[in-house]
Amino acid sequence: MAVVIGRHGSPFEVSMALGAFFLGIGSFAPVWGALTDYTGKRRIILIVSSLLATLSIFPLVIYQSIWISILIRFVYGGFVAGFLPALVTIVGERGESESRGKRIGFLNSSRMAGGAGGRICAGFLLGILLPPDLYLVVFGVSLAASIPAFLIEDPTPSKDYAFSFTELKDEIRRRVFPPEGERSHLNTHGLKWLYVSLGLRHTTVKGVGSLLPVFITAALGASEFAMGILMALNPAFQTVFMLISGRLADSVGRKPLIVFGMGGSGVYGLVAAASTLPETLLYREIMVGLALVIVALSFSALSTGAMTFIGDVSPIERESELQGLRSTVISAGGVAGPVLVGSIAVLTDFETSYILISILAFVAMFITRWKLVESK
């Protein structure tokens, strides 16, 4: 979508596509988290959220104006917000806590393998299909990907309850605006500081990433197919790094991975900014490829470490909520980052916006280094 919008829109409009996606996730993650924990029906939540997300794609087959595309991206984010927290809880509770990191790492590795394939295919299809046909292919693939959700078994305990919209509304309100006496879990092992740092880190990474497809084609001069290959490096390397990170989380602990992931995210922004320095296209592509490998390594460490950390310190009846809160703060960064980077890029250039936004990731690194207490 970023490339399609970038053909006719400004850098700010390109960045808003990703910002709208994360605004949707952040707005609806508390609702999905409350619904999941309140009902205990995590498998049903997986099925419903994946099907709704798929259906939200179809209007793009008919309408491709910039702001309608951005609106649909918001709606898609709102539906997809229900999927990952429920799935993480199911995977995290399937076995002993000592091997939770390994299971989370395998889950993330599977997700990134799909992400790599998707970006390679997107880069290829952008060169041969017009947007209506392109979005129809995306819709079909998403529909096919929803089918495995029906086959998942949920090991978490189901609840006997009389469903009440009033109780659900109160539960959502309590989770979004918890009373002072119900916030103690945020102080466990410095959990609240993890959320603060995640918001800062993702402001950096989502800001850089929101313009990266256009940056690669416009500023570096690469083809759209080469852009697809380069963008696939991140999830492709994460496929391997996630598995390694899962084992490291169980052996060396969660905190070292989190701190490393925060700092590496700042380095990613700086290397991406420096990729315009070489005179030849090949070396520019190598530089931005290196940046994407760096963010793959840092995100693998951070994602596995943070998810496992949250699983360690969360009571089971609130785990989906707290995993959902992780999605919410990530989404806050996903909204703020593209807006900040897009605005700075309009006023200055891509490189300056990348350098300035990287500062936030280094701040996050220092916060987690000093405020987080190991949970393993």
C-alpha positions, 0 to 999 in steps of 0.5 A: 500500500505504501508504494501504491500511495507513494505513486501519487501522494506525499511522504506524509500521506505514505506515512499515514497509511502505517499510522492508521493501521496502528491507530486501529490496533491501539484503539481496539486492542483493549476491547479485544483483550477484555473480550478474550479474557472475559469470555475465555473463548480465545479460539473463537476470537482468533477465528472471528478477528481473522475473518473480519480482517480479511473482509475489511480488505475487499473494499480496496478492490473497488476503491483505491483513493488515498484517504479511503485506503488509509481509512481501510487500513485503520479498520483492518488494524482494528480487526487484526488487533484481536488475533495476536494477543489471543494466539500468544496466550494459547501458545504461551500456556501450552507447556511449562513456563521454563520453555515459554520463550522457545514456544514464543520464539517459534510462533514469531519465527512462523509469523516472520516467514510469512512476512518475508514471503508476503513482501517478496510477492508484493514487490513482484506483483507491484510490477505486473498488477494494477491495484484492483487485481493486486488487492484481490490477490491479497484478499484471497491469500488472507482468506486462505490464511484464516482457515488454520484458525479453525484447527487450533486447540485452546489449552487455556481454561474456558469460563462458565458465564452469563454473557452481559454487555454491561459487564463487558463494557465495565470490564473494558473500562476497567482495563483501559482506565484501571482504578488505582488499586488495580494497577499494582501488576504494572509495578511487577518487575518494572512492567510499566517501564517496559510499556513506556520503552516499547512505545518509544522504540516503536515510534522509531522503528514504525516511523522509519519503516513507514517511509522505507519502501518509498525511500528505497525506490525514490531516494536510493533509486532501486526498482520496485522488485528490488525494494520487495526483496530488500524489505523481505530481508527483515522478516526473512532473517527474523524467521531464524533470529526468532528461534535463536531468541526463544532459546536465549530467553530461556537460557540467559533471561528476558532482560538482556534481549529486551535491552539489546533490542531497544539499542539495535533499533536505534542503530537501524535508523542511523544505518538506514539514514547513512544508506544514501551516502554511497555513490553506486546503487549496489552499495546503497542497497547493501547499506539499507539491507544491512539496516534491515538485518539489524532491525530483524535481529533487534526486533527478534530479541525484543519481541521474544523477550518482551512477550515472554517477560509479560507472560512471566509476570502476568496472572493467567486471567489478565495475560491476554489483557497485558499482551494486548496492552503491549499491542496498544503501546506499540500502536501508539508508537506506530501512530506517532512515529509515521506522523513525526517522520513524515512531517520532518521529512516534508520539512527537511529530508528522509535522512534527517527524519531517520536520525532524529527519530532514532534518539527515542530508541536509545532512550528506551534502551537506557530506561529498560537497562535501569528500570527493568527487573529480570523475570526469569 
